[in-house]
C-alpha cells in the first residue's frame, strides 16, 4: 500500500465557490476542487495555497482549516491510500485560469447549490458542505469581512 497526502482549498469570492473542470483524454471528466500533492519541505498550508495558485491562477488567503477527506484508488502496481487536508480560502477577485498542463479545461465561481451539484466526488461534496457552513458562520459573526481587511 502507498500512502499519499494532498492539500487543497475551498475558495470563495463574494459568496461563490471556485471549481475546476478536468478532462483527461476523455477518460477522466468532472468538476473538482483544487488540490495537489505536498512537496518536500512544505507545510500543508503552503501546499494548499500553491496548488490553488497553480491549478487556478488564484492567489487566495487561508481563513480556516476545514478537515481531511480520505479515499483509496488502485494503480497498476499497488493500492494508494490518500488523505487530503482542506482549507477554507478567500479570493480577492473572480479571475481564474485553469492549468492546461494538468488537464483542467474550465474553471469558475459558482453559487453553492450549483457547485455542490457540479462536483464529481462525494467526499469533495462533503468538504464543500462543511466549508460552506464555516463560511456562513464567519460571515454571520463578521469575521469574514474582518479577515478580508486584515
N, C-alpha and C positions, 0 to 999 in steps of 0.2 A: 504494500500500500504506500502511496505517495501522499504526503501532507503538503498542502499549499495554502498560503494566506494572501488575500487581496483586500483592498480598501476602496471605498467609493463614496459618492455623495448623492444626497437628495438635494438638488439645487433649486432654490425658489427665488423668483423675482416678481414682485407685485402680485403675489398670490398664485403664480403659475409655476409649474414644475417642468424642469428640463429633462427630456428623454431623447434617446438616440435610436435610429433605425439601422440595424445591421443586416447586410445581405452578403453572406459568404458563399460565393459561387452558386447562388440559388439553392443551396442546401440548408444553410442556417439563415433564417429570416425572422426578424421580430424586433419589437421595441424593448429597450433595456435602459437601465440607469447606468451612468458612467462609473466604471470601476476598473481596477487593474492590480497587478502583482507588486508586492513590496520588493523594493530593490535593497541590496546590501547597504547597511548604514542608515536607512530611512526609518523614521517613526511612522506609525500608522497614519497620523495626521498629515505628514508630509506626502506620503503615498497618495492619500485620498485627494489632496489638493493638486498634486502633479497629474494624476490620472484624469481628473476633471478638466484641467487645462489642456492636456494633450488630446483627449478624445473629443472635446467640445470647443476648445478655444476660449473657454470662460475662465476668468480669474475670479474665484469665489473666496468667501470667508467662512470658516467653520463657526457655527453657532452652538451646536451641541452634538455629543455622541448619541447615536440612536440605538445601536445594538449590533449584534452579529447574526448573520444567517449562515447556515451550513448546508452543503449538498455534496453529493458524490457523482462521479461520472467515470466511464470506462475509456481508457486509452488502449491502444493495441497491446502494450506490454504490462499494464497494471491497472489498479483502481486508484483514482485520485479523490481524496477527501479534502474539500475546500471550505475554508472559513472566510467570510467576507465581513469586515468591520465597516459599518456605515455611519456617516456623519450628516447632520442637517446643515446645509450651507446656504449662504445668501450671495446672490449675484448683484451686480450694480447696473445691469442692462439686459435687454432681450437678445443681444448679439450671441450667436453660436455658429460654429463652423465644424461640421463633422470631420473626423480624421479618416480620410480615404484609405490610408495605409492599413488601417485596422478594419476595413470593410464597412465603415459607417457611411451611409449614403444620404441620411437626412437627420436633422435634429431640430428641436424647437421646444418652446414653452407651452404647456397645455394646462387647462383647468384641472383640478383634482379628479373630478369624475371622468374626464377624458383620459388623463394619464393612467389612472388605475385600470381602466378598460383596455388601454393600448398595451400595457406591459405584458410580456410573454410569459414570465415565470412567476409562479405563486409566491415564492419566497421574496421576490422583489416587490410584489403587491403588498405583502405583509409589512415589509420595511417601510414602504411608502405610506401605508396607513398609520404606522407608529410615528413616522417623521411628521406627517401632516398634523397629528394630534399635538405633537411637541410645538410645531409652528403656531397652531391656533392658540395654545396655552401661552406661548411667549408673546404673541400679538395681543391677546386679551390682557396680559399683565404689562403691556407697553415695553416689554423687554426687546422685542424685535426691532422697534424703532430706535431704542437706545443703543443697541449694538451697532446699528447701521451708522449712527452718528459718531460712534467712538473711533 
